[in-house]
Each structure stands twice: as C-alpha cells, then as structure tokens.
Amino acid sequence: MRIAEILRNKGTTVTTVAPHTTVRALLSVLTERNIGAVVVSPDAETIAGIVSERDVVRRLDAEGAPLLDRPVADIMTVQVRTCGPDDDVSSLRDVMTEHRVRHMPVVQDNRLIGIVSIGDVVKSEITELATEREQLVDYLQGRY
C-alpha cells in the first residue's frame, strides 16, 4: 500500500501555523482540531518545521508559563522528515518507529500535500491484513 491511498481515505487537509504564531495560539489550534501536531509554514505549502503537543509539554516543564507567549519557531523541529505519496506504508512505519516520529508531512514537487500519523499507518496496515485474511479464508473455503 502507498501513502497516496491513506491520503485518499483521510483527505489532504493539513493544519499549518505561521512561524510567528504563539505557543498559546498553537495550543488552541491543536485543541480545536483535536490533533497532536501541526506543520509550521509561512505559506501553507513549504515546511519551516513541525511542532507537537509533546514539544510544548517538554519545553513548558523546563521554561514555565512564559513559553506560552513565545513563537512556535522557538520550539519547532526544523529538520522535518517527510515522505512522498508513492512511498510504501510499511517502509514509512519502519522509519516512524525507528526515529520516534508520530507525524510525517507528505510532500510532492517540494509542496506540502498531506500529513500522515502513526495511527493512520497502523490503521491502513490493519485494514490490509484483514483484507488478506478474508481472501485467504475465501480461497481455503473454495469461494474463488
């Protein structure tokens, strides 16, 4: 299965915030959208970084309340791992697991076209395994 299939099922909407957005505003976006991370982008097409709830919690523990009024550019991850729509889901799962990445932007022609989470990857693999199981059962029961 390819990443493009996940995007076909979940959609290509990507929540982004500008680098100057405050951490407080970021938390509102995460809460409103019920998501765990956003891509930091000046134009909703290029990637300046990515920031997650976990990034905020770790920095908040160390820095306290003043962090809330700082820009997300101060806490975002700038070396963002990305994938393409033609990438294999199994390979992406391995990369996400190895590098402890929970959200990966999908890029095509240097343009942000989607985002996948580890949950999306696991869900797609469970669906694929269930389909394979059904086909094997049908084959063994002579339905083919």
C-alpha positions in Angstrom: 0.0 0.0 0.0 1.2 3.5 -0.8 0.9 6.8 1.2 -1.4 8.1 -1.6 -4.0 5.6 -0.6 -4.0 6.8 3.0 -4.4 10.3 1.8 -7.3 9.3 -0.5 -9.1 7.8 2.6 -8.3 10.6 5.1 -8.0 13.6 2.9 -5.3 16.0 2.2 -6.1 18.8 4.6 -3.1 19.9 6.6 -3.3 22.2 9.5 -0.5 24.7 9.5 0.6 27.7 11.6 2.9 30.5 10.7 6.3 30.6 12.5 5.4 33.7 14.4 2.2 32.1 15.9 2.4 32.0 19.7 2.6 28.7 21.6 -0.7 29.7 23.3 -2.4 30.1 19.9 -0.9 26.8 18.8 -2.5 25.0 21.7 -5.8 26.5 20.8 -5.4 25.1 17.2 -4.4 21.7 18.5 -7.4 21.6 20.8 -10.0 23.0 18.2 -8.8 20.5 15.6 -8.3 17.6 18.0 -4.8 16.9 16.5 -1.4 16.3 18.0 0.9 18.3 15.7 0.9 21.0 13.0 3.2 21.9 10.3 4.9 25.2 10.7 4.7 27.0 7.3 4.8 30.6 6.2 2.6 29.9 3.2 0.8 26.5 3.8 2.9 24.9 1.0 6.5 24.9 2.3 7.7 23.4 5.5 9.6 25.5 8.0 9.2 22.9 10.8 6.7 20.8 12.8 5.5 21.2 16.3 3.6 18.8 18.5 1.9 18.7 21.9 4.9 16.8 23.1 7.2 19.6 22.1 5.1 22.0 24.1 4.9 19.8 27.2 8.6 19.2 27.3 9.5 22.9 26.9 6.7 24.1 29.3 8.1 21.8 32.0 11.5 23.4 31.6 10.6 27.0 31.0 7.2 27.6 32.6 4.3 29.9 31.6 6.4 32.5 29.7 6.8 29.9 26.9 3.1 30.3 26.0 3.8 33.8 24.6 6.8 32.8 22.5 6.6 32.0 18.8 6.3 28.3 17.7 9.5 28.9 15.7 11.4 28.8 19.0 10.3 25.2 19.8 9.5 23.6 16.5 11.6 20.8 15.0 13.3 22.2 12.0 14.8 19.0 10.5 11.5 17.5 9.4 11.3 14.0 8.0 8.9 13.8 5.1 7.6 11.2 2.7 6.0 11.2 -0.7 2.7 9.9 -2.0 4.4 6.9 -3.7 6.2 5.8 -0.6 5.3 2.4 0.8 3.3 2.4 4.0 5.4 -0.5 5.5 8.6 1.4 4.9 7.2 4.5 6.4 6.1 2.6 9.5 9.7 1.4 10.0 11.1 5.0 9.6 8.5 6.4 12.0 9.2 3.7 14.6 13.0 3.9 14.3 13.1 7.7 14.6 10.2 8.0 17.0 8.2 10.3 14.7 4.4 10.4 15.1 3.5 12.7 12.3 5.1 12.9 8.8 4.2 15.6 6.2 3.7 14.3 2.7 5.5 16.3 0.0 5.3 16.2 -3.7 7.2 18.6 -6.0 8.5 20.4 -2.9 4.9 21.2 -1.9 3.1 20.1 1.2 0.2 17.9 0.1 -0.8 16.0 3.2 0.2 14.6 6.6 0.1 11.1 8.0 0.2 10.0 11.6 1.5 6.7 13.0 -2.2 6.0 13.7 -3.0 6.4 10.0 -0.2 4.0 9.2 -1.3 1.4 11.7 -5.0 1.6 10.6 -4.0 1.1 7.0 -1.9 -1.9 7.8 -4.7 -3.5 9.9 -7.1 -2.9 7.1 -4.7 -4.5 4.6 -4.2 -7.6 6.9 -7.9 -8.0 7.4 -8.4 -8.0 3.6 -5.7 -10.5 3.1 -7.2 -12.7 5.8 -10.6 -12.6 4.1 -9.1 -13.5 0.8 -7.3 -16.5 2.3 -10.4 -17.7 4.0 -12.4 -17.4 0.8 -9.6 -19.3 -1.1 -9.5 -22.1 1.5 -13.2 -22.4 1.5 -13.3 -22.6 -2.3 -15.1 -19.4 -2.9 -12.6 -18.4 -5.7 
